[in-house]
Amino acid sequence: MENQKMMNELFILGELMEAPQIGYHLRSALQVSLGRNRKISFGVLYPLLDKMADQGLVTIETIEDGRTQKQATITPKGQARFFELMREDVPEGAKNRDIYLIKLDAMQHLPLVDQQELLKSFIREQQKTVDELLPLIKEFAADEKIDHWYAEKKQELKLSEANLAIDWATNFLNDLPYRK
């Protein structure tokens, strides 16, 4: 499945696992989950909801409350699809981090052992980033060209982010059994 479609479908199903939602709230929740600069357009959201309704994953109800709104509710088939997507490996590619963030946001619906495995997978992914960056930073540091110095600084930022993510996920993993 194409990563963007998987990400959007998983996000919608994960949000609907909590409660029925209108499109506007789904759009806002995605921005909260992925960051202020990440938005899904209504031109993508509503056709996807309609397609998911055609597939039997959600039902769409029109609500008249001063203005017309479409409210989506997850179906049992949609719940099964949610768990299927949560079990899938996170694909490599540009959307990898976003998919992890969505899975981490929705993992409370999984059994504890699956939550732990998801966190371990996230840690492994971040460790790959660390392992790729360390020799690159060393290579840039060995060259005294100004553009390599700037590149080194950018890679150091990525390294700090990956190490912070590892620390966060490790702490989360250690705390997780005590929250159930």
ZASE-529451 format. One record per residue: x, z, y of N, C-alpha, C in turn. Coordinates in steps of 0.05 Angstrom, whole numbers, padded with zeros to 5 digits, always signed. Last residue first. Example, Ala and Ser with C-alpha at 12.3 -4.5 7.8 and 13.67 -1.06 7.14 Angstrom:
<atoms>
+00257+00142-00045+00273+00143-00021+00258+00157+00001;+00264+00156-00114+00246+00156-00090+00264+00156-00066;
</atoms>
This chain:
<atoms>
-00015+00655-00006-00037+00647-00024-00053+00671-00032;+00029+00670+00021+00006+00663+00037-00018+00657+00019;+00073+00676-00011+00061+00701-00001+00036+00695+00015;+00093+00626-00023+00079+00641-00044+00064+00666-00034;+00116+00610+00029+00091+00599+00018+00078+00616-00004;+00165+00627+00046+00142+00642+00054+00117+00634+00040;+00199+00588+00025+00203+00616+00018+00179+00633+00024;+00179+00542+00051+00179+00544+00022+00182+00573+00013;+00192+00555+00104+00164+00551+00096+00161+00555+00066;+00247+00555+00101+00233+00580+00108+00204+00578+00099;+00254+00501+00088+00264+00521+00070+00250+00548+00076;+00233+00476+00134+00220+00472+00108+00229+00493+00087;+00270+00494+00173+00241+00500+00176+00227+00498+00148;+00318+00473+00154+00315+00502+00157+00285+00509+00158;+00305+00418+00156+00313+00431+00130+00309+00461+00132;+00297+00411+00211+00275+00406+00192+00281+00419+00165;+00349+00422+00229+00326+00439+00237+00303+00436+00218;+00375+00378+00207+00382+00406+00199+00361+00426+00206;+00350+00337+00235+00348+00338+00206+00355+00366+00196;+00365+00349+00288+00336+00348+00280+00333+00350+00250;+00421+00344+00284+00408+00370+00292+00379+00371+00283;+00424+00289+00272+00434+00309+00253+00422+00337+00259;+00404+00267+00319+00390+00262+00294+00398+00283+00273;+00445+00285+00354+00417+00293+00358+00401+00290+00332;+00488+00257+00333+00488+00286+00332+00460+00298+00336;+00474+00206+00347+00474+00213+00318+00475+00243+00315;+00483+00209+00402+00456+00203+00391+00453+00211+00362;+00538+00218+00402+00520+00238+00413+00491+00234+00403;+00556+00169+00381+00562+00195+00367+00542+00216+00376;+00542+00135+00421+00529+00132+00395+00533+00157+00379;+00577+00152+00461+00548+00154+00465+00533+00152+00438;+00625+00139+00435+00620+00167+00443+00590+00171+00447;+00620+00084+00431+00620+00100+00406+00615+00130+00412;+00625+00070+00483+00599+00064+00470+00598+00080+00444;+00679+00084+00494+00657+00099+00507+00630+00094+00493;+00725+00091+00440+00709+00074+00458+00685+00089+00469;+00756+00119+00404+00753+00129+00431+00739+00111+00450;+00739+00137+00339+00743+00115+00357+00738+00124+00386;+00725+00183+00313+00753+00173+00309+00759+00151+00329;+00671+00189+00322+00689+00207+00335+00718+00198+00334;+00650+00150+00287+00647+00146+00316+00667+00164+00331;+00663+00175+00238+00673+00149+00245+00672+00144+00275;+00632+00222+00242+00662+00224+00239+00675+00197+00247;+00581+00199+00242+00591+00215+00265+00621+00217+00265;+00582+00178+00190+00578+00161+00213+00588+00174+00239;+00586+00222+00157+00608+00203+00158+00606+00185+00182;+00534+00248+00173+00560+00261+00176+00584+00241+00176;+00489+00215+00161+00499+00218+00189+00527+00229+00191;+00478+00218+00107+00484+00192+00119+00497+00194+00146;+00468+00272+00100+00490+00260+00085+00497+00233+00096;+00422+00277+00133+00447+00292+00139+00470+00278+00126;+00387+00245+00103+00393+00238+00131+00419+00252+00139;+00384+00274+00056+00394+00246+00056+00403+00238+00084;+00359+00319+00076+00386+00321+00067+00399+00294+00065;+00307+00299+00084+00323+00307+00107+00353+00310+00100;+00293+00292+00030+00294+00269+00048+00310+00275+00073;+00295+00345+00011+00314+00324+00000+00316+00300+00018;+00253+00366+00041+00281+00376+00045+00301+00356+00034;+00211+00338+00019+00217+00335+00048+00245+00344+00053;+00213+00358-00033+00216+00329-00028+00224+00324+00001;+00200+00411-00022+00226+00405-00034+00232+00375-00030;+00147+00404-00003+00168+00415+00014+00196+00409+00004;+00124+00385-00051+00123+00369-00026+00145+00378-00007;+00130+00429-00085+00144+00403-00091+00145+00385-00066;+00096+00466-00060+00125+00471-00062+00140+00446-00068;+00048+00440-00068+00057+00445-00040+00087+00450-00041;+00045+00442-00123+00047+00416-00110+00056+00419-00081;+00040+00497-00131+00063+00483-00143+00067+00455-00130;-00010+00508-00105+00015+00519-00095+00039+00503-00106;-00053+00450-00099-00044+00474-00114-00016+00482-00103;-00075+00428-00034-00061+00424-00059-00056+00451-00073;-00093+00437+00016-00113+00430-00003-00101+00427-00031;-00049+00443+00048-00063+00468+00041-00085+00462+00020;-00029+00395+00065-00021+00404+00039-00035+00430+00030;-00035+00369+00113-00058+00370+00096-00052+00384+00069;+00015+00370+00138-00009+00380+00153-00033+00385+00135;+00046+00344+00102+00051+00373+00107+00028+00385+00121;+00025+00293+00107+00023+00307+00082+00027+00337+00086;+00040+00282+00160+00012+00282+00153+00008+00298+00127;+00096+00284+00156+00082+00303+00174+00052+00305+00167;+00105+00242+00119+00111+00270+00112+00096+00289+00130;+00089+00200+00153+00074+00205+00128+00080+00234+00118;+00128+00203+00192+00100+00207+00199+00084+00214+00174;+00174+00191+00162+00172+00217+00174+00143+00223+00181;+00162+00136+00146+00168+00158+00127+00163+00186+00139;+00156+00091+00174+00134+00111+00176+00139+00135+00158;+00200+00059+00162+00197+00069+00189+00176+00091+00191;+00220+00076+00094+00212+00059+00116+00208+00074+00142;+00197+00094+00029+00218+00091+00049+00208+00073+00071;+00137+00133+00016+00153+00109+00015+00176+00109+00036;+00128+00190-00020+00129+00180+00007+00147+00156+00007;+00091+00185-00080+00117+00189-00067+00115+00178-00038;+00025+00211-00088+00044+00188-00085+00069+00196-00071;-00007+00255-00081+00011+00255-00104+00031+00232-00103;-00038+00241-00038-00020+00264-00035+00000+00265-00058;-00068+00199-00060-00049+00193-00039-00029+00216-00035;-00100+00231-00095-00083+00209-00105-00061+00202-00085;-00127+00263-00060-00108+00276-00079-00090+00255-00091;-00158+00223-00034-00140+00240-00019-00119+00252-00038;-00188+00204-00077-00169+00186-00064-00148+00202-00048;-00221+00248-00085-00203+00239-00107-00181+00221-00095;-00248+00248-00036-00231+00271-00044-00211+00263-00066;-00275+00200-00042-00255+00203-00021-00237+00226-00026;-00310+00213-00082-00291+00192-00087-00269+00193-00066;-00340+00252-00055-00324+00260-00078-00303+00239-00085;-00330+00236+00016-00346+00236-00009-00328+00247-00032;-00327+00261+00082-00313+00253+00058-00332+00255+00034;-00359+00234+00138-00358+00256+00119-00345+00246+00094;-00360+00218+00207-00351+00211+00180-00350+00237+00163;-00403+00198+00258-00390+00221+00244-00385+00213+00215;-00406+00165+00318-00405+00161+00289-00390+00185+00277;-00452+00174+00372-00426+00179+00359-00428+00174+00329;-00484+00161+00432-00482+00154+00404-00454+00159+00394;-00501+00217+00473-00489+00191+00469-00486+00186+00439;-00537+00258+00465-00531+00249+00493-00516+00223+00493;-00529+00250+00408-00527+00276+00422-00519+00270+00451;-00540+00220+00351-00549+00217+00379-00548+00245+00391;-00498+00196+00302-00509+00220+00314-00516+00214+00343;-00494+00162+00243-00496+00159+00272-00510+00183+00283;-00449+00172+00191-00475+00178+00202-00474+00175+00232;-00416+00148+00136-00417+00148+00165-00445+00152+00173;-00377+00174+00082-00403+00165+00092-00401+00166+00123;-00319+00151+00046-00332+00167+00066-00360+00157+00070;-00309+00119+00002-00291+00142+00007-00303+00162+00027;-00334+00072-00009-00346+00096-00019-00329+00121-00015;-00317+00026+00014-00304+00033-00011-00316+00059-00023;-00346+00028+00061-00352+00006+00042-00340+00012+00015;-00318+00070+00085-00346+00074+00078-00355+00053+00057;-00270+00044+00095-00270+00067+00077-00299+00074+00068;-00288+00007+00132-00277-00002+00107-00277+00020+00086;-00303+00042+00174-00323+00024+00161-00314+00014+00134;-00252+00064+00185-00274+00081+00176-00296+00065+00162;-00227+00017+00203-00217+00031+00179-00238+00049+00168;-00257+00005+00249-00258-00013+00227-00247-00001+00201;-00243+00054+00279-00270+00049+00270-00272+00027+00248;-00185+00050+00286-00198+00072+00273-00226+00065+00262;-00173+00004+00314-00162+00007+00287-00178+00028+00272;-00199+00011+00361-00201-00016+00349-00189-00016+00321;-00182+00059+00378-00209+00058+00367-00214+00032+00352;-00114+00069+00358-00134+00058+00376-00161+00059+00362;-00078+00127+00352-00091+00106+00337-00113+00095+00355;-00017+00149+00380-00046+00147+00381-00054+00125+00362;+00035+00188+00400+00025+00173+00377-00006+00173+00378;+00055+00220+00438+00058+00191+00442+00047+00175+00419;+00049+00272+00420+00033+00263+00443+00035+00233+00447;+00046+00278+00348+00059+00279+00374+00044+00265+00396;+00021+00283+00300+00045+00267+00301+00059+00268+00328;-00023+00319+00308-00007+00320+00284+00020+00306+00287;-00046+00303+00356-00036+00331+00353-00016+00332+00330;-00061+00251+00342-00041+00255+00364-00029+00283+00362;-00099+00262+00304-00075+00247+00297-00053+00252+00317;-00138+00287+00335-00124+00303+00315-00098+00289+00306;-00158+00245+00366-00144+00267+00379-00127+00283+00359;-00183+00215+00325-00162+00203+00341-00145+00225+00355;-00221+00252+00307-00201+00242+00289-00177+00231+00304;-00253+00256+00353-00238+00279+00344-00216+00272+00324;-00274+00204+00355-00258+00214+00378-00241+00238+00369;-00304+00201+00307-00280+00185+00311-00262+00195+00333;-00323+00266+00281-00329+00241+00296-00303+00227+00302;-00322+00295+00216-00310+00291+00242-00321+00265+00255;-00334+00347+00168-00341+00321+00179-00330+00319+00208;-00274+00384+00148-00302+00383+00157-00308+00354+00166;-00228+00380+00114-00235+00405+00129-00264+00406+00136;-00225+00330+00096-00225+00352+00075-00233+00378+00089;-00218+00300+00140-00246+00303+00131-00248+00323+00108;-00163+00301+00145-00179+00314+00165-00207+00319+00155;-00150+00271+00099-00141+00299+00102-00157+00314+00122;-00173+00221+00111-00183+00237+00089-00175+00266+00091;-00140+00208+00156-00169+00211+00159-00180+00227+00136;-00088+00208+00132-00094+00225+00154-00124+00230+00156;-00094+00167+00093-00088+00195+00085-00095+00215+00107;-00103+00124+00128-00123+00131+00108-00119+00160+00099;-00055+00122+00157-00080+00126+00171-00102+00135+00151;-00017+00115+00116-00015+00137+00134-00042+00143+00147;-00033+00067+00093-00032+00091+00077-00033+00116+00095;-00025+00033+00136-00052+00036+00125-00053+00062+00109;+00031+00037+00142+00013+00045+00164-00015+00050+00154;+00050+00019+00091+00055+00046+00100+00036+00055+00123;+00010-00016+00044+00026-00017+00069+00027+00011+00081;+00017+00000-00023+00000+00000+00000+00018+00000+00025;
</atoms>
